[in-house]
């Protein structure tokens, strides 16, 4: 159960990073690199999310529940 909660939290953080990057793209004129930082954070969170999902399937905590797979 905790793994699913962590996955949802990571998805929310990825969305926040996505919209902060959009904000910096539209409004940041100083060139301080905040857009690159937002992109780097989003990539790192996505890699962590994919690793958690893979570990969840490997450990048996996540499973497919599609009727055509059973």
C-alpha positions, 0 to 999 in steps of 0.5 A: 500500500505504501508503494502506491502512495509513493507513486502517486506522490511522485506523479504529483511532484512530476506535475508540479515540476512540469508546470513550474518549468512552463512558468519559468519558460514563459516568465523567466527573462533573467536566464538564471537556469531555473528552467534547466533545473526544473527539467533536471528535477523532473527527469530525476523524479521520472527515473525514480518513478520508473525504478519504483514501478519496476521494483514493485512488479519484481517484488510482487507488490504491483500486478496487472489486473486487466481481464485479457491478461488472466 
